[in-house]
């Protein structure tokens, strides 16, 4: 397992640049190799023999990752506290969760008509988005990622973590990534008045976009009607130049379009207004919680029992469970697509595909 074949995944926020660079082809090469060799040997002297860096740099990295809660050092022995799984370990986990994948898939199949019904009651069609435009976003992005992951995290709240209580992120790594047609993750912002989600595919990843509260206020005003810069500035009580700067940035990203040659603008991605949130988003929240209760609660003990019988027994329980959740989620979505139940994402997505926002007030 060459270290450059390992994909690292971060769930949560606040991990810092030392973790974020792990997937960088250049900056992350040495840290990736170090963590891989620790997985392979566990002995500090053996790792030093196989890595081409100075002992001082080596010890500095060991110290850093120990402080971050990713390593445990006992004299000359070193253990990873996050799951870094080989292809064989991945196959073993996948075999263990095949039944869970089937249960989750069947649950989604049964409830697609309900989700379509809630969509029909929202303003998304009035905004110009048909079901085929938003099914992947609603089911793969909101329901199976954001909402179900949050419910799953709450379900795991009572499980002791090796990470400090102040940490709000978890790390796992997979040799070669997942063996699925569609592997994806999301960038999420949740603020006071609403939030945003950007869904990105592993094969064609986006850079993160987070629409924060002020930006959500601007977008809300343009959701159902075109607005001019002057109108937006007046309604928001801010300088017109500030609005123009923001709109120009969004036009370059493809998030907003200028109507004809006029000074009027409209957003190009689905946005759930307050009534939409109460009808559609809250329905997805209920389904996500119900899904986790029905599918995962009775399986958590079995998943942890499998972990403690494997070479991964020393890693963080919560990080391991989130890794398993991620594997299940991507397999379920890939099967939904292969069975024609949700639409395939574009081969090479371009913004605003994958982006949505919502407002709760």
Rosetta blueprint (number, residue, H / E / L):
1 X L
2 X L
3 X H
4 X H
5 X H
6 X E
7 X E
8 X E
9 X E
10 X E
11 X E
12 X E
13 X L
14 X L
15 X L
16 X L
17 X H
18 X H
19 X H
20 X H
21 X H
22 X H
23 X H
24 X L
25 X L
26 X L
27 X L
28 X L
29 X H
30 X H
31 X H
32 X H
33 X H
34 X H
35 X H
36 X H
37 X H
38 X H
39 X H
40 X H
41 X L
42 X L
43 X E
44 X H
45 X H
46 X H
47 X H
48 X H
49 X H
50 X H
51 X L
52 X L
53 X L
54 X L
55 X H
56 X H
57 X H
58 X H
59 X H
60 X H
61 X H
62 X H
63 X H
64 X H
65 X H
66 X H
67 X H
68 X L
69 X L
70 X L
71 X E
72 X E
73 X E
74 X E
75 X L
76 X L
77 X E
78 X E
79 X E
80 X E
81 X L
82 X L
83 X L
84 X E
85 X E
86 X L
87 X H
88 X H
89 X H
90 X H
91 X H
92 X H
93 X H
94 X H
95 X H
96 X H
97 X H
98 X H
99 X H
100 X H
101 X H
102 X H
103 X H
104 X H
105 X H
106 X H
107 X H
108 X H
109 X H
110 X H
111 X H
112 X H
113 X H
114 X H
115 X H
116 X H
117 X H
118 X H
119 X H
120 X H
121 X L
122 X L
123 X L
124 X H
125 X H
126 X H
127 X H
128 X L
129 X L
130 X L
131 X H
132 X H
133 X H
134 X H
135 X H
136 X H
137 X H
138 X H
139 X H
140 X H
141 X H
142 X H
143 X H
144 X H
145 X H
146 X H
147 X H
148 X H
149 X H
150 X H
151 X H
152 X H
153 X H
154 X H
155 X H
156 X L
157 X L
158 X L
159 X L
160 X L
161 X L
162 X L
163 X L
164 X L
165 X L
166 X L
167 X L
168 X L
169 X E
170 X E
171 X E
172 X E
173 X E
174 X E
175 X E
176 X L
177 X L
178 X L
179 X L
180 X L
181 X L
182 X L
183 X L
184 X E
185 X E
186 X E
187 X E
188 X E
189 X E
190 X E
191 X L
192 X L
193 X L
194 X E
195 X E
196 X E
197 X E
198 X E
199 X E
200 X E
201 X E
202 X L
203 X L
204 X E
205 X L
206 X L
207 X L
208 X L
209 X L
210 X L
211 X L
212 X L
213 X H
214 X H
215 X H
216 X H
217 X H
218 X H
219 X H
220 X H
221 X H
222 X H
223 X L
224 X L
225 X L
226 X L
227 X E
228 X L
229 X H
230 X H
231 X H
232 X H
233 X H
234 X H
235 X H
236 X H
237 X L
238 X L
239 X L
240 X H
241 X H
242 X H
243 X H
244 X H
245 X H
246 X H
247 X H
248 X H
249 X H
250 X H
251 X H
252 X H
253 X H
254 X L
255 X L
256 X E
257 X E
258 X E
259 X L
260 X L
261 X L
262 X L
263 X L
264 X L
265 X E
266 X E
267 X E
268 X L
269 X L
270 X E
271 X E
272 X E
273 X L
274 X H
275 X H
276 X H
277 X H
278 X H
279 X H
280 X H
281 X H
282 X H
283 X H
284 X H
285 X H
286 X H
287 X H
288 X H
289 X H
290 X H
291 X H
292 X H
293 X H
294 X H
295 X H
296 X H
297 X H
298 X H
299 X H
300 X H
301 X H
302 X H
303 X H
304 X H
305 X H
306 X H
307 X H
308 X H
309 X L
310 X L
311 X L
312 X L
313 X L
314 X L
315 X L
316 X L
317 X H
318 X H
319 X H
320 X H
321 X H
322 X H
323 X H
324 X H
325 X H
326 X H
327 X H
328 X H
329 X H
330 X H
331 X H
332 X H
333 X H
334 X H
335 X H
336 X H
337 X H
338 X H
339 X L
340 X L
341 X L
342 X L
343 X L
344 X L
345 X L
346 X L
347 X L
348 X L
349 X L
350 X L
351 X L
352 X L
353 X L
354 X L
355 X E
356 X E
357 X E
358 X E
359 X E
360 X L
361 X L
